[in-house]
Amino acid sequence: MDQTAVTVAAVSDVGTDAIAVEFETPADFSAQPGQFVKLIATVDGEEYPRFYTISSPDVEGTFEMTIEIDPEGEVTPRLQTLAPGDELTLSGPYGDAYYEGEQRVLVLAGGPGIGPAVGIAERAIAEGGEAAIVYRDDDPIHEARLAELGSRGVDVELLTPADTLDDAVADAFSRDTQVFVYGFADFLDDATDALEAADADPEAAKVENFG
């Protein structure tokens, strides 16, 4: 959709220097977990566009984005101070690496890529499917949601930056699985190597590069 005002419904801490911002869903806005939107924040009279991926399982009534805070950044420290009722400008959604009703999903996530990972897993199991998450980070985000997903039968593998992805991916992958990959470029390279080692086709994965 074209640019429109979007209102903050809630802001919560979901990890060290990480927040989840919940927005009221504008009229005619439709999106799937894994798609991303452009948010425009005004700081000292100047507009700063930033792209963030949807981390809620749906956008009915409200939707969520998970944002990692850079204390030295121009925008994210301001987003950390948002409160219910504040408004930003939104456009989108964009991207093709999103959930489309697949019955078994494997999401490989690095850093803030855990946002879309939990949203996709929650959506998949809500629709009667199966999900697995392989998540690598030195300071995990969304631990409460990951624990809840684990209690509902989702295979959640937490890795440190020193761990390779190979064994976890090999254990979780099967031929009927749709793979999603979310993270920064170095993580995407490691994910590609792990998929190849598991005899999976990296070209069939839905991938979003965070930069």
BELDA-V482717 format. One record per residue. OMEGA is omega as a letter, one per 30 degrees, with the letter a starting at -180 (none if undefined). D_CENTER is the distance of its C-alpha to the mean C-alpha in Angstrom with 2 decimals. Layout:
[[OMEGA/D_CENTER] [OMEGA/D_CENTER]]
This chain:
[[l/20.31] [a/22.35] [l/21.80] [l/22.09] [l/22.09] [a/19.32] [l/20.18] [l/18.39] [a/18.77] [l/17.59] [a/16.12] [l/15.53] [a/15.28] [l/12.70] [l/14.01] [a/16.30] [l/15.65] [l/12.31] [l/12.15] [l/10.52] [l/12.36] [a/13.43] [l/15.36] [a/18.17] [l/17.63] [l/20.22] [l/22.81] [l/22.13] [l/18.38] [a/16.70] [l/13.21] [l/11.17] [a/7.68] [l/6.07] [l/8.63] [a/8.81] [l/11.72] [l/14.26] [l/15.28] [l/18.80] [l/20.06] [a/23.80] [a/24.97] [l/28.76] [a/29.36] [a/27.18] [l/24.09] [l/20.95] [l/18.31] [a/14.74] [l/11.69] [a/8.33] [a/5.43] [a/5.96] [l/4.67] [a/8.26] [l/10.12] [a/12.36] [a/13.82] [l/17.23] [l/18.80] [l/15.80] [a/12.10] [l/9.56] [l/7.45] [a/6.69] [l/9.21] [a/10.97] [l/14.65] [a/17.13] [l/20.45] [a/22.31] [l/20.16] [a/21.57] [a/18.84] [l/16.38] [l/19.40] [l/20.43] [l/17.15] [a/17.64] [l/20.94] [l/19.81] [l/21.51] [a/21.77] [l/23.69] [a/22.61] [l/21.83] [l/19.84] [a/19.96] [l/17.31] [a/17.50] [g/15.68] [l/13.67] [l/13.53] [l/12.51] [l/13.44] [a/10.68] [a/9.89] [a/11.36] [l/15.11] [l/16.74] [a/16.92] [l/18.74] [a/17.45] [l/14.06] [a/13.21] [l/9.75] [a/10.35] [l/8.03] [l/9.60] [a/9.41] [l/6.48] [l/4.58] [l/4.97] [l/2.83] [a/2.13] [a/5.04] [l/6.82] [l/6.75] [l/8.11] [l/10.38] [l/11.66] [a/12.50] [a/14.16] [l/16.33] [a/17.18] [l/18.62] [a/20.57] [l/18.67] [a/17.69] [l/14.57] [l/14.19] [l/11.63] [a/12.82] [l/11.26] [l/13.23] [l/13.59] [a/16.79] [a/15.69] [l/13.07] [l/10.64] [a/10.40] [a/13.57] [l/14.99] [l/12.42] [l/12.59] [l/16.33] [l/16.47] [l/14.75] [l/17.25] [a/20.03] [l/19.28] [l/19.71] [l/16.35] [a/17.09] [l/14.97] [l/16.06] [a/15.54] [l/16.92] [l/18.28] [l/18.44] [a/21.94] [l/20.96] [l/20.77] [a/18.36] [a/21.35] [a/22.59] [l/19.36] [l/18.39] [a/22.01] [a/22.13] [a/19.09] [l/19.73] [a/22.23] [a/23.57] [a/22.20] [l/18.54] [a/15.94] [l/13.86] [l/10.37] [l/9.66] [l/6.97] [l/8.77] [a/12.00] [a/15.18] [l/16.86] [l/14.19] [l/14.21] [l/17.98] [l/18.01] [l/15.85] [l/18.33] [a/21.20] [l/20.08] [l/19.71] [l/23.12] [l/24.59] [a/23.55] [l/25.30] [a/22.20] [l/21.90] [a/19.15] [l/20.02] [l/18.95] [l/15.33] [a/12.70] [l/11.43] [l/9.57] [a/11.31] [l/10.23] [none/14.00]]
